Amino acid sequence: MTSALVWFRRDLRSFDHAALYHALRFAQRVHCVFVFDTAILDALPARRDRRVEFIHGSLAELDAALNTLAQQAGGAGAGLIVRHGRAQDEVPRLAFELGVDKVFANRDYEPDAIVRDSQVAQQLAAQGVGYEDFKDQVIFERDEVLTQAGKPFSVFTPYRNAWLKAVDAFQLKSYPVAAYAQRLAPKPAGESLPALADIGFESTNLIELHMPLGMSGGRRLFEDFTNRIERYKRARDFPAVKGVSYLSTHLRFGTVSIRQLAAHAQQQGGEGADTWLSELIWRDFYHQILWHHPRVVTQAFRPEYDTLQWDEAPALFAAWCEARTGYPLVDAAMRQLNQTGYMHNRLRMVVASFLTKDLGIDWRLGERHFAVHLNDFDLAANNGGWQWAASTGCDAQPWFRIFNPVTQSTRFDPEGRFIRRYVPELARVPDKFIHAPWTMGGIDQSACRTRIGVDYPAPVVDHAAARERTLARFGVLKG
């Protein structure tokens, strides 16, 4: 009897799962494992991490779903084996204990993950066990969408056009896992999901935030979004409006299927669905950038910008991190991130532009801050977004595009609703001053009981002067 082990990673679902489907087709007996990888967990700066808790809650649902899937198919039941340790040790060890013929996994494109998977495959091979991985977290990967010259794209719009031309029903077809679910193997006796404390972590404020977890959470969010997807293009840039899908964390951890989301957007059509599909294509674009140019993890995508002289300004960086810049929209966005682990996409662009173009601080510092705090942190998208904002990355626009934080605020939070939610000390400030409260005179400050420089910070930089410094900074390289 052939047997296999499916190694779950960023694909925490029991449906439309490439590796699980292929394992079930290959073997008569299929085990499932997730490893709380200490190589990743030990590097986290705090023992209260929303992502770890999100994964933990999603694993509990996945374990139950696998059992139900097996029983409904006439099997004896199944479930998820969970291990805590280095994946390079735990996966080969478990494969040996279970006596499996092959380990199946879905492909990861991050440089460290590629090294890890190669090491696992080598250790398995030494035991006489096979290893096979599959495309699952993107629609197109690696070399599947190239220019006519056979090279990777470096600008998004031509990539999107080629992607749309190449996509068809085959790429968007779901894997029918349930048809073979009777081959799922029961968990070994005594196996259970460890508590958060067992892996050295504590509960966060996820419950307080009412964040939907697991496959059921992803499904609820997606169903809600489908009812308003036609408004997506018009509403997506306004942080006080329910305009986006809120699926980014579920996409990151694979509790939803990218194939099903993209298929729905394509079938739905219309300006809202088409715009959202473009956002999904951005995910593929940044993953192929990371695959073809792994140096972007530490270097600029455009090598000429590696010589940019960024400012050493720890006090300004701390003000940005702690939401004390004196620019209300920037501070509201940073407080949203610090309090919830989420930040609206428009605001990600605003705060990234502010850090790099107003404060003159290296994009890598901002990228690392996001990596620590974002629930949906994904190396490819985070790196691509930060380099786009800093004008060191994949962007057809000129380097002198600099967001004005006040203009962005008046345009995308015109009534200050989002600002007042996260910066309550400005709650009484009139609408005409909410975006630039330092322009209030003393009488107005007294009237709304908000003293600039006391109750709320004065701006840490002057935008007009900072803009000139940035133009000069980039202008040196351009001659």
PADRENTOR-873658 format. One record per residue (C-alpha): residue number from 1; residue in one letter; x, y, z. Coordinates in steps of 0.2 Angstrom, whole numbers. Last residue first. Example, Ala and Ser with C-alpha at 12.3 -4.5 7.8 and 13.67 -1.06 7.14 Angstrom:
BEGIN
@k: 2	r: S	x: 68	y: -5	z: 36
@k: 1	r: A	x: 62	y: -22	z: 39
% end
This chain:
BEGIN
@k: 479	r: G	x: 113	y: 319	z: -65
@k: 478	r: K	x: 100	y: 306	z: -62
@k: 477	r: L	x: 109	y: 300	z: -47
@k: 476	r: V	x: 110	y: 317	z: -39
@k: 475	r: G	x: 92	y: 321	z: -44
@k: 474	r: F	x: 86	y: 307	z: -33
@k: 473	r: R	x: 92	y: 316	z: -17
@k: 472	r: A	x: 88	y: 333	z: -24
@k: 471	r: L	x: 70	y: 328	z: -28
@k: 470	r: T	x: 69	y: 321	z: -10
@k: 469	r: R	x: 76	y: 337	z: -2
@k: 468	r: E	x: 63	y: 347	z: -12
@k: 467	r: R	x: 49	y: 336	z: -6
@k: 466	r: A	x: 55	y: 338	z: 12
@k: 465	r: A	x: 54	y: 357	z: 10
@k: 464	r: A	x: 36	y: 356	z: 4
@k: 463	r: H	x: 31	y: 343	z: 17
@k: 462	r: D	x: 37	y: 353	z: 32
@k: 461	r: V	x: 44	y: 340	z: 44
@k: 460	r: V	x: 39	y: 333	z: 61
@k: 459	r: P	x: 22	y: 341	z: 60
@k: 458	r: A	x: 16	y: 348	z: 77
@k: 457	r: P	x: 11	y: 334	z: 89
@k: 456	r: Y	x: -7	y: 332	z: 96
@k: 455	r: D	x: -12	y: 337	z: 114
@k: 454	r: V	x: 3	y: 348	z: 117
@k: 453	r: G	x: 12	y: 353	z: 100
@k: 452	r: I	x: -5	y: 358	z: 93
@k: 451	r: R	x: -17	y: 362	z: 107
@k: 450	r: T	x: -34	y: 353	z: 105
@k: 449	r: R	x: -48	y: 359	z: 115
@k: 448	r: C	x: -59	y: 362	z: 100
@k: 447	r: A	x: -62	y: 381	z: 105
@k: 446	r: S	x: -44	y: 383	z: 112
@k: 445	r: Q	x: -37	y: 377	z: 95
@k: 444	r: D	x: -48	y: 388	z: 86
@k: 443	r: I	x: -43	y: 403	z: 96
@k: 442	r: G	x: -25	y: 399	z: 94
@k: 441	r: G	x: -25	y: 398	z: 76
@k: 440	r: M	x: -28	y: 382	z: 66
@k: 439	r: T	x: -15	y: 378	z: 53
@k: 438	r: W	x: -7	y: 365	z: 64
@k: 437	r: P	x: -23	y: 354	z: 62
@k: 436	r: A	x: -19	y: 350	z: 43
@k: 435	r: H	x: -31	y: 336	z: 38
@k: 434	r: I	x: -44	y: 340	z: 52
@k: 433	r: F	x: -43	y: 359	z: 49
@k: 432	r: K	x: -58	y: 362	z: 37
@k: 431	r: D	x: -68	y: 347	z: 46
@k: 430	r: P	x: -68	y: 356	z: 63
@k: 429	r: V	x: -56	y: 348	z: 76
@k: 428	r: R	x: -67	y: 340	z: 90
@k: 427	r: A	x: -62	y: 322	z: 87
@k: 426	r: L	x: -43	y: 327	z: 85
@k: 425	r: E	x: -38	y: 318	z: 101
@k: 424	r: P	x: -48	y: 303	z: 95
@k: 423	r: V	x: -34	y: 299	z: 82
@k: 422	r: Y	x: -39	y: 282	z: 76
@k: 421	r: R	x: -58	y: 285	z: 73
@k: 420	r: R	x: -56	y: 303	z: 70
@k: 419	r: I	x: -44	y: 300	z: 56
@k: 418	r: F	x: -55	y: 288	z: 48
@k: 417	r: R	x: -70	y: 299	z: 48
@k: 416	r: G	x: -60	y: 315	z: 43
@k: 415	r: E	x: -74	y: 321	z: 32
@k: 414	r: P	x: -63	y: 320	z: 16
@k: 413	r: D	x: -54	y: 304	z: 20
@k: 412	r: F	x: -48	y: 300	z: 3
@k: 411	r: R	x: -46	y: 317	z: -6
@k: 410	r: T	x: -43	y: 328	z: 9
@k: 409	r: S	x: -30	y: 315	z: 17
@k: 408	r: Q	x: -21	y: 312	z: 1
@k: 407	r: T	x: -19	y: 331	z: -2
@k: 406	r: V	x: -13	y: 332	z: 16
@k: 405	r: P	x: 0	y: 318	z: 14
@k: 404	r: N	x: 7	y: 325	z: -2
@k: 403	r: F	x: 12	y: 309	z: -11
@k: 402	r: I	x: 29	y: 311	z: -21
@k: 401	r: R	x: 30	y: 305	z: -39
@k: 400	r: F	x: 48	y: 312	z: -43
@k: 399	r: W	x: 54	y: 294	z: -46
@k: 398	r: P	x: 45	y: 294	z: -63
@k: 397	r: Q	x: 30	y: 281	z: -65
@k: 396	r: A	x: 34	y: 265	z: -74
@k: 395	r: D	x: 36	y: 256	z: -57
@k: 394	r: C	x: 45	y: 240	z: -52
@k: 393	r: G	x: 56	y: 245	z: -38
@k: 392	r: T	x: 67	y: 259	z: -31
@k: 391	r: S	x: 54	y: 273	z: -32
@k: 390	r: A	x: 52	y: 272	z: -13
@k: 389	r: A	x: 33	y: 268	z: -15
@k: 388	r: W	x: 36	y: 254	z: -28
@k: 387	r: Q	x: 50	y: 248	z: -17
@k: 386	r: W	x: 39	y: 247	z: -2
@k: 385	r: G	x: 25	y: 238	z: -12
@k: 384	r: G	x: 36	y: 225	z: -20
@k: 383	r: N	x: 44	y: 221	z: -3
@k: 382	r: N	x: 28	y: 219	z: 5
@k: 381	r: A	x: 20	y: 209	z: -9
@k: 380	r: A	x: 34	y: 197	z: -11
@k: 379	r: L	x: 38	y: 195	z: 8
@k: 378	r: D	x: 20	y: 192	z: 13
@k: 377	r: F	x: 14	y: 200	z: 29
@k: 376	r: D	x: -5	y: 198	z: 30
@k: 375	r: N	x: -6	y: 201	z: 49
@k: 374	r: L	x: 5	y: 216	z: 47
@k: 373	r: H	x: 16	y: 220	z: 62
@k: 372	r: V	x: 33	y: 213	z: 61
@k: 371	r: A	x: 35	y: 213	z: 42
@k: 370	r: F	x: 27	y: 231	z: 42
@k: 369	r: H	x: 42	y: 237	z: 53
@k: 368	r: R	x: 54	y: 228	z: 42
@k: 367	r: E	x: 47	y: 236	z: 26
@k: 366	r: G	x: 48	y: 253	z: 34
@k: 365	r: L	x: 67	y: 250	z: 38
@k: 364	r: R	x: 70	y: 244	z: 21
@k: 363	r: W	x: 63	y: 259	z: 13
@k: 362	r: D	x: 77	y: 270	z: 19
@k: 361	r: I	x: 72	y: 286	z: 28
@k: 360	r: G	x: 70	y: 303	z: 19
@k: 359	r: L	x: 57	y: 309	z: 31
@k: 358	r: D	x: 46	y: 316	z: 17
@k: 357	r: K	x: 50	y: 304	z: 2
@k: 356	r: T	x: 54	y: 288	z: 11
@k: 355	r: L	x: 43	y: 288	z: 27
@k: 354	r: F	x: 29	y: 298	z: 19
@k: 353	r: S	x: 29	y: 288	z: 3
@k: 352	r: A	x: 27	y: 272	z: 14
@k: 351	r: V	x: 14	y: 280	z: 25
@k: 350	r: V	x: 3	y: 285	z: 9
@k: 349	r: M	x: 6	y: 269	z: 0
@k: 348	r: R	x: 1	y: 258	z: 15
@k: 347	r: L	x: -14	y: 270	z: 17
@k: 346	r: R	x: -21	y: 266	z: 0
@k: 345	r: N	x: -20	y: 248	z: 5
@k: 344	r: H	x: -29	y: 249	z: 21
@k: 343	r: M	x: -18	y: 244	z: 36
@k: 342	r: Y	x: -21	y: 228	z: 47
@k: 341	r: G	x: -11	y: 222	z: 62
@k: 340	r: T	x: -25	y: 229	z: 73
@k: 339	r: Q	x: -18	y: 241	z: 86
@k: 338	r: N	x: -1	y: 245	z: 78
@k: 337	r: L	x: -8	y: 245	z: 60
@k: 336	r: Q	x: -23	y: 256	z: 64
@k: 335	r: R	x: -11	y: 267	z: 74
@k: 334	r: M	x: 0	y: 269	z: 59
@k: 333	r: A	x: -14	y: 273	z: 47
@k: 332	r: A	x: -21	y: 286	z: 60
@k: 331	r: D	x: -4	y: 294	z: 61
@k: 330	r: V	x: -2	y: 296	z: 42
@k: 329	r: L	x: -19	y: 303	z: 40
@k: 328	r: P	x: -17	y: 315	z: 54
@k: 327	r: Y	x: 1	y: 322	z: 49
@k: 326	r: G	x: 9	y: 327	z: 66
@k: 325	r: T	x: 22	y: 313	z: 64
@k: 324	r: R	x: 18	y: 305	z: 81
@k: 323	r: A	x: 11	y: 288	z: 75
@k: 322	r: E	x: 23	y: 277	z: 85
@k: 321	r: C	x: 32	y: 270	z: 70
@k: 320	r: W	x: 33	y: 287	z: 61
@k: 319	r: A	x: 39	y: 296	z: 77
@k: 318	r: A	x: 52	y: 282	z: 79
@k: 317	r: F	x: 58	y: 285	z: 62
@k: 316	r: L	x: 60	y: 303	z: 65
@k: 315	r: A	x: 70	y: 300	z: 80
@k: 314	r: P	x: 81	y: 287	z: 72
@k: 313	r: A	x: 85	y: 299	z: 57
@k: 312	r: E	x: 100	y: 292	z: 47
@k: 311	r: D	x: 95	y: 299	z: 30
@k: 310	r: W	x: 96	y: 289	z: 15
@k: 309	r: Q	x: 110	y: 291	z: 2
@k: 308	r: L	x: 105	y: 282	z: -14
@k: 307	r: T	x: 118	y: 271	z: -20
@k: 306	r: D	x: 107	y: 256	z: -21
@k: 305	r: Y	x: 96	y: 266	z: -33
@k: 304	r: E	x: 106	y: 261	z: -48
@k: 303	r: P	x: 102	y: 243	z: -45
@k: 302	r: R	x: 84	y: 245	z: -49
@k: 301	r: F	x: 76	y: 231	z: -39
@k: 300	r: A	x: 84	y: 239	z: -24
@k: 299	r: Q	x: 93	y: 227	z: -12
@k: 298	r: T	x: 90	y: 217	z: 3
@k: 297	r: V	x: 75	y: 206	z: -2
@k: 296	r: V	x: 77	y: 212	z: -20
@k: 295	r: R	x: 91	y: 201	z: -22
@k: 294	r: P	x: 79	y: 187	z: -25
@k: 293	r: H	x: 76	y: 193	z: -43
@k: 292	r: H	x: 68	y: 180	z: -54
@k: 291	r: W	x: 57	y: 172	z: -40
@k: 290	r: L	x: 54	y: 189	z: -31
@k: 289	r: I	x: 48	y: 197	z: -47
@k: 288	r: Q	x: 38	y: 182	z: -51
@k: 287	r: H	x: 30	y: 183	z: -33
@k: 286	r: Y	x: 27	y: 202	z: -36
@k: 285	r: F	x: 18	y: 199	z: -52
@k: 284	r: D	x: 7	y: 185	z: -46
@k: 283	r: R	x: 1	y: 196	z: -31
@k: 282	r: W	x: -2	y: 211	z: -43
@k: 281	r: I	x: -13	y: 199	z: -53
@k: 280	r: L	x: -25	y: 198	z: -38
@k: 279	r: E	x: -26	y: 217	z: -38
@k: 278	r: S	x: -30	y: 217	z: -57
@k: 277	r: L	x: -44	y: 204	z: -53
@k: 276	r: W	x: -51	y: 217	z: -41
@k: 275	r: T	x: -51	y: 230	z: -54
@k: 274	r: D	x: -60	y: 218	z: -66
@k: 273	r: A	x: -73	y: 214	z: -53
@k: 272	r: G	x: -77	y: 232	z: -49
@k: 271	r: E	x: -77	y: 238	z: -68
@k: 270	r: G	x: -88	y: 224	z: -74
@k: 269	r: G	x: -84	y: 205	z: -75
@k: 268	r: Q	x: -92	y: 192	z: -64
@k: 267	r: Q	x: -84	y: 177	z: -73
@k: 266	r: Q	x: -67	y: 184	z: -71
@k: 265	r: A	x: -69	y: 190	z: -53
@k: 264	r: H	x: -76	y: 173	z: -48
@k: 263	r: A	x: -62	y: 163	z: -57
@k: 262	r: A	x: -49	y: 174	z: -48
@k: 261	r: L	x: -56	y: 170	z: -31
@k: 260	r: Q	x: -58	y: 152	z: -35
@k: 259	r: R	x: -41	y: 150	z: -41
@k: 258	r: I	x: -33	y: 160	z: -27
@k: 257	r: S	x: -41	y: 148	z: -15
@k: 256	r: V	x: -46	y: 154	z: 3
@k: 255	r: T	x: -38	y: 148	z: 19
@k: 254	r: G	x: -21	y: 150	z: 10
@k: 253	r: F	x: -11	y: 159	z: 24
@k: 252	r: R	x: -8	y: 174	z: 14
@k: 251	r: L	x: -24	y: 174	z: 5
@k: 250	r: H	x: -33	y: 173	z: 21
@k: 249	r: T	x: -23	y: 188	z: 27
@k: 248	r: S	x: -27	y: 198	z: 12
@k: 247	r: L	x: -46	y: 194	z: 12
@k: 246	r: Y	x: -52	y: 211	z: 18
@k: 245	r: S	x: -62	y: 213	z: 2
@k: 244	r: V	x: -61	y: 232	z: 0
@k: 243	r: G	x: -74	y: 245	z: 0
@k: 242	r: K	x: -81	y: 246	z: 17
@k: 241	r: V	x: -78	y: 265	z: 18
@k: 240	r: A	x: -68	y: 275	z: 31
@k: 239	r: P	x: -52	y: 269	z: 22
@k: 238	r: F	x: -57	y: 277	z: 5
@k: 237	r: D	x: -47	y: 270	z: -9
@k: 236	r: R	x: -57	y: 254	z: -13
@k: 235	r: A	x: -74	y: 263	z: -15
@k: 234	r: R	x: -75	y: 267	z: -33
@k: 233	r: K	x: -66	y: 252	z: -40
@k: 232	r: Y	x: -74	y: 240	z: -28
@k: 231	r: R	x: -92	y: 245	z: -30
@k: 230	r: E	x: -97	y: 230	z: -41
@k: 229	r: I	x: -89	y: 219	z: -28
@k: 228	r: R	x: -102	y: 224	z: -16
@k: 227	r: N	x: -112	y: 207	z: -13
@k: 226	r: T	x: -96	y: 197	z: -18
@k: 225	r: F	x: -87	y: 205	z: -4
@k: 224	r: D	x: -99	y: 197	z: 9
@k: 223	r: E	x: -97	y: 180	z: 2
@k: 222	r: F	x: -78	y: 182	z: 2
@k: 221	r: L	x: -78	y: 188	z: 20
@k: 220	r: R	x: -89	y: 173	z: 25
@k: 219	r: R	x: -78	y: 161	z: 15
@k: 218	r: G	x: -62	y: 167	z: 23
@k: 217	r: G	x: -69	y: 165	z: 40
@k: 216	r: S	x: -76	y: 148	z: 37
@k: 215	r: M	x: -59	y: 143	z: 30
@k: 214	r: G	x: -49	y: 149	z: 45
@k: 213	r: L	x: -52	y: 164	z: 56
@k: 212	r: P	x: -63	y: 179	z: 55
@k: 211	r: M	x: -56	y: 194	z: 65
@k: 210	r: H	x: -68	y: 200	z: 78
@k: 209	r: L	x: -55	y: 213	z: 84
@k: 208	r: E	x: -58	y: 207	z: 102
@k: 207	r: I	x: -56	y: 189	z: 97
@k: 206	r: L	x: -39	y: 194	z: 88
@k: 205	r: N	x: -33	y: 204	z: 103
@k: 204	r: T	x: -18	y: 192	z: 106
@k: 203	r: S	x: -17	y: 176	z: 115
@k: 202	r: E	x: 1	y: 170	z: 121
@k: 201	r: F	x: 15	y: 160	z: 113
@k: 200	r: G	x: 28	y: 147	z: 118
@k: 199	r: I	x: 23	y: 132	z: 107
@k: 198	r: D	x: 13	y: 124	z: 122
@k: 197	r: A	x: 6	y: 141	z: 126
@k: 196	r: L	x: -3	y: 142	z: 110
@k: 195	r: A	x: -11	y: 125	z: 114
@k: 194	r: P	x: -5	y: 110	z: 105
@k: 193	r: L	x: -17	y: 102	z: 92
@k: 192	r: S	x: -20	y: 84	z: 96
@k: 191	r: E	x: -12	y: 67	z: 92
@k: 190	r: G	x: -14	y: 53	z: 105
@k: 189	r: A	x: -17	y: 39	z: 93
@k: 188	r: P	x: -10	y: 43	z: 76
@k: 187	r: K	x: -21	y: 53	z: 65
@k: 186	r: P	x: -33	y: 44	z: 53
@k: 185	r: A	x: -27	y: 42	z: 35
@k: 184	r: L	x: -36	y: 51	z: 21
@k: 183	r: R	x: -39	y: 39	z: 7
@k: 182	r: Q	x: -58	y: 41	z: 8
@k: 181	r: A	x: -55	y: 59	z: 2
@k: 180	r: Y	x: -53	y: 55	z: -16
@k: 179	r: A	x: -68	y: 64	z: -24
@k: 178	r: A	x: -67	y: 77	z: -10
@k: 177	r: V	x: -50	y: 84	z: -17
@k: 176	r: P	x: -58	y: 90	z: -33
@k: 175	r: Y	x: -44	y: 103	z: -38
@k: 174	r: S	x: -52	y: 119	z: -44
@k: 173	r: K	x: -50	y: 125	z: -62
@k: 172	r: L	x: -43	y: 143	z: -64
@k: 171	r: Q	x: -28	y: 138	z: -73
@k: 170	r: F	x: -38	y: 126	z: -85
@k: 169	r: A	x: -52	y: 139	z: -88
@k: 168	r: D	x: -40	y: 151	z: -96
@k: 167	r: V	x: -27	y: 164	z: -92
@k: 166	r: A	x: -14	y: 168	z: -105
@k: 165	r: K	x: -21	y: 184	z: -112
@k: 164	r: L	x: -25	y: 191	z: -95
@k: 163	r: W	x: -8	y: 187	z: -89
@k: 162	r: A	x: 0	y: 196	z: -104
@k: 161	r: N	x: -10	y: 211	z: -101
@k: 160	r: R	x: -6	y: 211	z: -82
@k: 159	r: Y	x: 13	y: 209	z: -86
@k: 158	r: P	x: 12	y: 224	z: -98
@k: 157	r: T	x: 4	y: 234	z: -84
@k: 156	r: F	x: 15	y: 228	z: -70
@k: 155	r: V	x: 33	y: 233	z: -76
@k: 154	r: S	x: 48	y: 222	z: -74
@k: 153	r: F	x: 42	y: 207	z: -84
@k: 152	r: P	x: 53	y: 191	z: -85
@k: 151	r: K	x: 62	y: 188	z: -101
@k: 150	r: G	x: 57	y: 177	z: -116
@k: 149	r: A	x: 58	y: 191	z: -129
@k: 148	r: Q	x: 40	y: 191	z: -131
@k: 147	r: T	x: 39	y: 195	z: -112
@k: 146	r: L	x: 36	y: 181	z: -100
@k: 145	r: V	x: 21	y: 173	z: -91
@k: 144	r: E	x: 24	y: 155	z: -86
@k: 143	r: D	x: 43	y: 157	z: -81
@k: 142	r: R	x: 41	y: 158	z: -62
@k: 141	r: E	x: 22	y: 156	z: -57
@k: 140	r: F	x: 5	y: 159	z: -64
@k: 139	r: I	x: -11	y: 157	z: -54
@k: 138	r: V	x: -3	y: 159	z: -37
@k: 137	r: Q	x: -4	y: 150	z: -21
@k: 136	r: D	x: -5	y: 133	z: -28
@k: 135	r: K	x: 10	y: 127	z: -39
@k: 134	r: F	x: 16	y: 110	z: -34
@k: 133	r: D	x: 29	y: 101	z: -24
@k: 132	r: E	x: 36	y: 84	z: -25
@k: 131	r: Y	x: 47	y: 74	z: -12
@k: 130	r: G	x: 52	y: 56	z: -13
@k: 129	r: V	x: 57	y: 45	z: 2
@k: 128	r: G	x: 73	y: 34	z: 1
@k: 127	r: Q	x: 79	y: 40	z: 17
@k: 126	r: A	x: 93	y: 50	z: 9
@k: 125	r: A	x: 80	y: 57	z: -3
@k: 124	r: L	x: 70	y: 63	z: 12
@k: 123	r: Q	x: 85	y: 73	z: 19
@k: 122	r: Q	x: 88	y: 80	z: 2
@k: 121	r: A	x: 70	y: 85	z: 0
@k: 120	r: V	x: 70	y: 94	z: 17
@k: 119	r: Q	x: 86	y: 103	z: 13
@k: 118	r: S	x: 78	y: 109	z: -4
@k: 117	r: D	x: 62	y: 114	z: 5
@k: 116	r: R	x: 72	y: 125	z: 18
@k: 115	r: V	x: 83	y: 133	z: 4
@k: 114	r: I	x: 67	y: 138	z: -6
@k: 113	r: A	x: 59	y: 144	z: 10
@k: 112	r: D	x: 73	y: 156	z: 14
@k: 111	r: P	x: 72	y: 163	z: -4
@k: 110	r: E	x: 53	y: 165	z: -4
@k: 109	r: Y	x: 44	y: 156	z: -18
@k: 108	r: D	x: 34	y: 143	z: -9
@k: 107	r: R	x: 27	y: 128	z: -18
@k: 106	r: N	x: 13	y: 117	z: -12
@k: 105	r: A	x: 19	y: 101	z: -3
@k: 104	r: F	x: 19	y: 82	z: -6
@k: 103	r: V	x: 30	y: 70	z: 4
@k: 102	r: K	x: 33	y: 53	z: -4
@k: 101	r: D	x: 34	y: 34	z: 0
@k: 100	r: V	x: 28	y: 36	z: 18
@k: 99	r: G	x: 34	y: 25	z: 32
@k: 98	r: L	x: 24	y: 34	z: 46
@k: 97	r: E	x: 40	y: 36	z: 57
@k: 96	r: F	x: 51	y: 40	z: 43
@k: 95	r: A	x: 40	y: 53	z: 36
@k: 94	r: L	x: 38	y: 60	z: 53
@k: 93	r: R	x: 57	y: 62	z: 55
@k: 92	r: P	x: 59	y: 69	z: 37
@k: 91	r: V	x: 46	y: 83	z: 41
@k: 90	r: E	x: 52	y: 87	z: 59
@k: 89	r: D	x: 70	y: 90	z: 56
@k: 88	r: Q	x: 70	y: 102	z: 41
@k: 87	r: A	x: 54	y: 109	z: 48
@k: 86	r: R	x: 63	y: 115	z: 63
@k: 85	r: G	x: 52	y: 111	z: 79
@k: 84	r: H	x: 34	y: 110	z: 84
@k: 83	r: R	x: 23	y: 97	z: 76
@k: 82	r: V	x: 5	y: 95	z: 71
@k: 81	r: I	x: -3	y: 80	z: 64
@k: 80	r: L	x: -19	y: 85	z: 55
@k: 79	r: G	x: -35	y: 74	z: 54
@k: 78	r: A	x: -43	y: 59	z: 47
@k: 77	r: G	x: -59	y: 49	z: 49
@k: 76	r: A	x: -63	y: 31	z: 45
@k: 75	r: G	x: -67	y: 33	z: 27
@k: 74	r: G	x: -84	y: 33	z: 19
@k: 73	r: A	x: -81	y: 49	z: 9
@k: 72	r: Q	x: -91	y: 59	z: 22
@k: 71	r: Q	x: -80	y: 52	z: 35
@k: 70	r: A	x: -64	y: 58	z: 26
@k: 69	r: L	x: -71	y: 76	z: 23
@k: 68	r: T	x: -77	y: 77	z: 41
@k: 67	r: N	x: -60	y: 73	z: 48
@k: 66	r: L	x: -51	y: 84	z: 36
@k: 65	r: A	x: -63	y: 98	z: 41
@k: 64	r: A	x: -60	y: 96	z: 60
@k: 63	r: D	x: -41	y: 97	z: 57
@k: 62	r: L	x: -43	y: 112	z: 46
@k: 61	r: E	x: -54	y: 121	z: 59
@k: 60	r: A	x: -41	y: 119	z: 73
@k: 59	r: L	x: -27	y: 123	z: 60
@k: 58	r: S	x: -36	y: 140	z: 57
@k: 57	r: G	x: -36	y: 144	z: 75
@k: 56	r: H	x: -18	y: 141	z: 77
@k: 55	r: I	x: -13	y: 150	z: 61
@k: 54	r: F	x: -23	y: 166	z: 66
@k: 53	r: E	x: -14	y: 165	z: 83
@k: 52	r: V	x: 3	y: 164	z: 75
@k: 51	r: R	x: -2	y: 179	z: 64
@k: 50	r: R	x: -8	y: 189	z: 79
@k: 49	r: D	x: 8	y: 188	z: 87
@k: 48	r: R	x: 10	y: 189	z: 106
@k: 47	r: R	x: 27	y: 180	z: 110
@k: 46	r: A	x: 36	y: 195	z: 103
@k: 45	r: P	x: 51	y: 199	z: 91
@k: 44	r: L	x: 48	y: 184	z: 80
@k: 43	r: A	x: 64	y: 175	z: 75
@k: 42	r: D	x: 60	y: 160	z: 86
@k: 41	r: L	x: 44	y: 157	z: 76
@k: 40	r: I	x: 52	y: 156	z: 59
@k: 39	r: A	x: 66	y: 144	z: 63
@k: 38	r: T	x: 54	y: 136	z: 76
@k: 37	r: D	x: 43	y: 130	z: 62
@k: 36	r: F	x: 26	y: 126	z: 69
@k: 35	r: V	x: 25	y: 111	z: 57
@k: 34	r: F	x: 8	y: 106	z: 49
@k: 33	r: V	x: 5	y: 88	z: 44
@k: 32	r: C	x: -7	y: 77	z: 34
@k: 31	r: H	x: -7	y: 58	z: 31
@k: 30	r: V	x: -12	y: 50	z: 15
@k: 29	r: R	x: -16	y: 32	z: 12
@k: 28	r: Q	x: -20	y: 24	z: -4
@k: 27	r: A	x: -7	y: 35	z: -13
@k: 26	r: F	x: -5	y: 45	z: -29
@k: 25	r: R	x: -22	y: 52	z: -32
@k: 24	r: L	x: -23	y: 57	z: -14
@k: 23	r: A	x: -6	y: 65	z: -14
@k: 22	r: H	x: -10	y: 75	z: -30
@k: 21	r: Y	x: -26	y: 82	z: -22
@k: 20	r: L	x: -17	y: 86	z: -6
@k: 19	r: A	x: -3	y: 95	z: -15
@k: 18	r: A	x: -15	y: 105	z: -26
@k: 17	r: H	x: -28	y: 111	z: -13
@k: 16	r: D	x: -45	y: 115	z: -20
@k: 15	r: F	x: -53	y: 111	z: -3
@k: 14	r: S	x: -45	y: 106	z: 14
@k: 13	r: R	x: -38	y: 123	z: 18
@k: 12	r: L	x: -23	y: 130	z: 27
@k: 11	r: D	x: -12	y: 133	z: 11
@k: 10	r: R	x: 3	y: 143	z: 18
@k: 9	r: R	x: 12	y: 128	z: 25
@k: 8	r: F	x: 3	y: 111	z: 24
@k: 7	r: W	x: 15	y: 96	z: 22
@k: 6	r: V	x: 5	y: 81	z: 14
@k: 5	r: L	x: 12	y: 64	z: 18
@k: 4	r: A	x: 10	y: 49	z: 7
@k: 3	r: S	x: 7	y: 31	z: 7
@k: 2	r: T	x: 7	y: 17	z: -5
@k: 1	r: M	x: 0	y: 0	z: 0
% end
